[in-house]
Amino acid sequence: MKTRLLMPVLFVVLILASCKKDNPDTLGGLQSPMGEVGETISSSSGTVAGVSSISASVVSLDNGISSFTGTAVITNSTIKNILSNHPQTVINGNNVTISDIEFRITTEGIESVNGLEPGVIVKFDSNVGDSYTINGGGKRTVASKSTDNDYFWGGMDIKVMQIEENTNKFGVKKTVYWANHKFGLVGIEFTFDDNSTAKFPVYSSTQND
């Protein structure tokens, strides 16, 4: 009798586990070092589209959600106006500070919780054509996935996934992300309503194993 009951229970458990794994909008995996308190993020040492001295760090980690605080020097009025839509932005001349930028960062991928449009940004096991639902509507879609080390980053060539999002919000028409399973988010590019662009490399102080 116990065996008869056990088999259907195991069957249901396996189905539920499979559904969770196959759901592109559900992020699993273990906590990544890139989301732990003290992790720091930087960008180009030069000025990109009127933005320089970009720096951010994880100030808290609660139930898998990492909260970042970031600073930058911004002379580009368009970008300052976009950032001003984040409620925790403080602008003092060209000095900008943003707090409560939240991500879930695991060994499986990266999910935006607050700051960028909420939803999965990348799952490292995704394939070209796969997409993730943005909570406010729309999709992020995997546009390409390297088979060779063809993306120059940090003085070396690495494999990346390119994810595209038709943002259409706050003066941003399109957002493109580049991500690597080991180094996490390695680049982000914004296309503005006037078709100008700004691409920023992203460097983390830690990495996945």
TAQUIHU-V469793 format. One record per pair of residues at least 4 apart in sequence whose ideal C-beta (glycine too) atoms are under 8 Angstrom apart, sorted by the first residue. I is the first residue (numbers start at 0). GAP is how many residues later the second one is. Records with the same first field share a line. If there is no record, write none. Layout:
# TAQUIHU-V469793
I: GAP, GAP
This chain:
# TAQUIHU-V469793
0: 4
1: 4
2: 4
3: 4
4: 4
5: 4
6: 4
7: 4
8: 4
9: 4
10: 4
11: 4
12: 4
13: 4
14: 4
15: 4
16: 4
17: 4
18: 4
19: 6, 8
20: 7
23: 96, 99, 102, 106, 107, 108, 109
24: 94, 95, 107, 108
25: 94
26: 77, 79, 81, 82, 83, 84, 93, 96
27: 78, 80
28: 77, 78, 79, 80
29: 76, 77
30: 4, 5, 30, 33, 74, 75, 76
31: 4, 73, 74, 75, 152, 174, 176
32: 6, 173, 174, 175
33: 5, 71, 150, 170, 172, 173, 174
34: 4, 23, 26, 29, 31, 68, 69, 70, 71
35: 22, 25, 30, 170
36: 21, 22, 23, 24, 29
37: 19, 20
38: 18, 19, 27, 165, 166, 167
39: 15, 16, 17, 18, 164, 165
40: 13, 14, 15, 16, 27, 29, 161, 162, 163, 164
41: 12, 13, 14, 161
42: 5, 11, 157, 158, 159, 160
43: 4, 8, 10, 156, 157
45: 6
46: 4, 5
47: 4, 150, 151, 152
48: 27, 30, 147, 148, 149
49: 24, 25, 26, 29
50: 21, 22, 23, 24, 25, 28, 147, 149
51: 20, 21
52: 18, 19, 20
53: 16, 17, 18, 146
54: 15, 16, 17
55: 12, 13, 14, 15, 45
56: 11, 12, 13
57: 8, 9, 10
58: 8, 9, 10, 40
59: 6, 7
60: 4, 5, 6
61: 5
63: 40, 42
64: 37, 38, 39, 48
65: 36, 37, 38, 39
66: 32, 33, 34, 35
67: 31, 33, 34, 35, 47
68: 28, 29, 30, 31, 32
69: 27, 28, 29, 31
70: 24, 25, 26, 27
71: 24
72: 21, 22, 23
73: 5, 6, 9, 20, 22
74: 19
75: 4, 122
76: 4
77: 4, 93, 114, 116, 118
78: 4, 119
79: 4, 11, 16
80: 4, 89, 90
81: 88, 89, 90
82: 6, 8, 13, 15
83: 5, 7
84: 4, 85
85: 12, 15, 29
86: 13
87: 10, 11, 12
88: 7, 8, 9
89: 6, 7, 8
90: 4, 5
91: 4, 5
97: 17
99: 14, 15
100: 13, 14, 15
101: 10, 11, 12, 13
102: 7, 8, 9, 10, 12
103: 6, 7, 9
104: 5, 6, 79
105: 4
106: 101, 102
107: 15, 16, 17
108: 11, 12, 13, 14, 15, 70
109: 10, 11, 12, 69, 74, 75
110: 8, 9, 10
111: 4, 5, 6, 7, 8, 9
112: 5
113: 4
115: 5, 59
116: 17, 18, 19, 21, 48, 50, 52
117: 16, 17, 18
118: 13, 14, 15, 16, 21
119: 12, 13, 20
120: 11, 19, 42, 56, 58, 64
121: 4, 10, 18, 20, 39, 41, 55, 57, 63
122: 7, 9
123: 37, 55, 57
125: 4, 16, 19, 35
126: 15, 18
127: 14, 15, 16, 17
128: 12, 13
129: 11, 12
130: 8, 9, 10, 11
131: 7, 8, 9, 31
132: 5, 6
133: 4, 5, 6, 31
137: 27, 28, 29, 30
138: 26, 27
139: 23, 24, 25, 37
140: 22, 23, 24
141: 19, 20, 21
142: 19, 20, 21, 33
143: 17, 18
144: 14, 15, 16, 17
145: 4, 5, 12, 13, 14, 15
146: 12
147: 11
148: 7, 8, 9, 10
149: 7, 9, 10
150: 6, 7, 8, 9, 27, 29, 35, 36
151: 4, 5
152: 4, 5, 7, 25, 27, 30, 33, 34, 48
153: 4, 29, 32, 47, 49
157: 22, 24, 25, 28
158: 21
159: 18, 19, 20, 26, 27
160: 17, 18, 19
161: 14, 15, 16
162: 13, 14, 15, 16
163: 10, 11, 12, 13
164: 9, 10, 11, 12
165: 7, 8
166: 5, 6, 7, 8, 23
167: 4, 5
170: 21, 22
171: 18, 19, 20, 21
172: 18, 19, 20, 22
173: 16, 17
174: 13, 14, 15, 16
175: 12, 13, 15
176: 8, 10, 11
177: 7, 8, 9, 10
178: 5, 6, 7
179: 4, 6
180: 27
181: 25, 26
182: 21, 24, 25
183: 18, 20, 23, 24
184: 17, 19
185: 15, 16, 17
186: 12, 13, 14, 15
187: 11, 12, 14
188: 8, 9, 10, 11
189: 7, 8, 9
190: 4, 5, 6
191: 4, 5, 6
